[in-house]
Amino acid sequence: MSIESHLREPELSSEDRESLWSGVHLKRRARRRRRRLLRTAIFAGSLFVAGVGVQQHQARMSRTELAAPTRLKLPDGSSVVSQPGTDLEVVEGGVQRVRVDLRAGSAGFQVVPNPARRFSVMLPRHEIRVVGTRFQLRVDARADLSELDVEEGTVEVRRRDTQALLARVHAGEHWSSDAPAPETSAAPEPPAPPSSTSSSRASSTEGTARAASPGPPNPSAPSEESQAAALFDQATVARRHGDFKSAIAGYENLLKCFPKDRHASLAALELGRLKRVREADPKGAADALERAAEDRELNDDALAQLVLSYDQAGDRKRCLAAQSRYLSRHPEGVHVNEVRASCKGTKATPR
Amino acid sequence: MHAKIIRLPQPSPQVREPNLSELVARARAGEEPAQAELFRRHVERVYGFVRRLMPDATDHDDIVQDVFVQAMESLHRLREAEAFSGWLRGIAIHIVKNRVRKRRLLSRLGLHRSSLPEALAIAELVSPSAPPDVLVELKAVYRTVAKLDPNLRTALILRRVEGLSVAAVAEQLGRSLSTTKRWLASAESQLALELGQGRHE
């Protein structure tokens, strides 16, 4: 009995092929862009080190003026679905801050919860500030009208110029820029710095669309686990986009704030690998990798990375010790050849 | 970011179809029509192969795209144009092995989200006219590989599902014949157990 003679090959329609080819094309273009970004980042970094100084680097910019609804995944793990004809630009994307400019059209936002990051959507005259929620925005540039519908959580609406808080809009509520401004509109506030605790539900909601009353704790406040998961996702997305600095900051942040979370050991492994390969910091990598090696499931990968780190640092004694640990625990491990080839006494290059 | 579909360039109306060596040479030189033609000729086979290597995955499209992205970017490493098809399979094996490994790791850490039900995906791999014992064996193979290390898993699928010879499995995996035989022996013994249990159920 042979299985292969009964196999059924998939029949791909021409649309399937077009769609797959599109994916290949876009992925290749994204790779080329990442490589360019990386080269730019290295060049910018070298200028910075040389003391020339580099002005604020906007990590990623993308602008969509598309004919079809489009889903855009942001570097922090959040997503935006923009409707046809929408003029939307991701001006800033990173672990600490995301800024999207919506000039015209309509878009839905799904923002991953993270109190340590500031997520703003800039409208022509207003700023929408979010911690973690879902909402829809429409901008009619001709009528000078902006509208907001909040589906989950709460978002703040501020004046774009003075940063004055105009309204806090909760789930199920609608806000429109043509509504009369509240009498008790708040005095201009300085831009809120990114804080480590959620402050979006503060009770001082002067000028809000709906008066907030002291009540029970916010049930939609993100749990520790979801915050850790969001941090992990954000850092991973940053890593995949080639934004290694943000990725390292994200993983470090996760390990610092949520050391016992289930994502922590994997974050430690990724951090170690990034520090070794991308930052050429094998000593810094070793600390994170020792942490990752405590996890039985990651021991194989973490110990292998540790061997490579010590090899890269030229620390033969520690390299041999880590190599021996690896070979005794994982004699048939997936990295066994690489580990065996290490610790020869020469300084290895990042692999 | 663009949402529009990138059209697959149509083959030029030539007197004769270019042969594989010509296509590879032109694709290597960066000619997009040649790359598209290579894609068009091989995408179904690669898609089927990827589905058989990882039937319970939900992202076959993504894997197939990654195979062609990697292939197009490393065409300069292909020594013999005639080996293009096998070389593509090697890339697919490498990508799938990494995904399987990563998925297991995430699953052990409790971070993996479940995918399609196994039976549904496996039944789609064979033709509806296949005799019942073929489906029984196929299901046993996939129940077995679900418990195996990614190397053993791939070796067993190549041998039992793809029907490759042991030497061809070794070549495809880039391992020695003796290592491949050892892996296959270990995987086959587990498969025998699984088939035995299946008969007793």
Chai-1 contact restraints between the chains, C-beta under 6 A:
chainA,res_idxA,chainB,res_idxB,connection_type,confidence,min_distance_angstrom,max_distance_angstrom,comment,restraint_id
A,M1,B,D133,contact,1.0,0.0,6.0,A-B,restraint_1
A,S2,B,G163,contact,1.0,0.0,6.0,A-B,restraint_2
A,I3,B,V134,contact,1.0,0.0,6.0,A-B,restraint_3
A,I3,B,L138,contact,1.0,0.0,6.0,A-B,restraint_4
A,I3,B,V161,contact,1.0,0.0,6.0,A-B,restraint_5
A,E4,B,E162,contact,1.0,0.0,6.0,A-B,restraint_6
A,E4,B,G163,contact,1.0,0.0,6.0,A-B,restraint_7
A,H6,B,V126,contact,1.0,0.0,6.0,A-B,restraint_8
A,H6,B,S127,contact,1.0,0.0,6.0,A-B,restraint_9
A,H6,B,A130,contact,1.0,0.0,6.0,A-B,restraint_10
A,H6,B,V134,contact,1.0,0.0,6.0,A-B,restraint_11
A,R8,B,V126,contact,1.0,0.0,6.0,A-B,restraint_12
A,R8,B,S127,contact,1.0,0.0,6.0,A-B,restraint_13
A,E9,B,E44,contact,1.0,0.0,6.0,A-B,restraint_14
A,E9,B,G48,contact,1.0,0.0,6.0,A-B,restraint_15
A,P10,B,Y47,contact,1.0,0.0,6.0,A-B,restraint_16
A,P10,B,G48,contact,1.0,0.0,6.0,A-B,restraint_17
A,L12,B,E44,contact,1.0,0.0,6.0,A-B,restraint_18
A,R17,B,L8,contact,1.0,0.0,6.0,A-B,restraint_19
A,E18,B,I5,contact,1.0,0.0,6.0,A-B,restraint_20
A,E18,B,L8,contact,1.0,0.0,6.0,A-B,restraint_21
A,L20,B,V64,contact,1.0,0.0,6.0,A-B,restraint_22
A,W21,B,L8,contact,1.0,0.0,6.0,A-B,restraint_23
A,W21,B,F39,contact,1.0,0.0,6.0,A-B,restraint_24
A,S22,B,I5,contact,1.0,0.0,6.0,A-B,restraint_25
A,S22,B,I6,contact,1.0,0.0,6.0,A-B,restraint_26
A,G23,B,Q65,contact,1.0,0.0,6.0,A-B,restraint_27
A,V24,B,Q65,contact,1.0,0.0,6.0,A-B,restraint_28
A,V24,B,F68,contact,1.0,0.0,6.0,A-B,restraint_29
A,V24,B,V69,contact,1.0,0.0,6.0,A-B,restraint_30
A,H25,B,I6,contact,1.0,0.0,6.0,A-B,restraint_31
A,K27,B,Q65,contact,1.0,0.0,6.0,A-B,restraint_32
A,K27,B,V69,contact,1.0,0.0,6.0,A-B,restraint_33
A,R28,B,V69,contact,1.0,0.0,6.0,A-B,restraint_34
A,S62,B,M1,contact,1.0,0.0,6.0,A-B,restraint_35
A,L66,B,A3,contact,1.0,0.0,6.0,A-B,restraint_36
A,A68,B,A3,contact,1.0,0.0,6.0,A-B,restraint_37
A,T70,B,A3,contact,1.0,0.0,6.0,A-B,restraint_38
A,L72,B,M1,contact,1.0,0.0,6.0,A-B,restraint_39
A,R262,B,G110,contact,1.0,0.0,6.0,A-B,restraint_40
A,E297,B,R108,contact,1.0,0.0,6.0,A-B,restraint_41
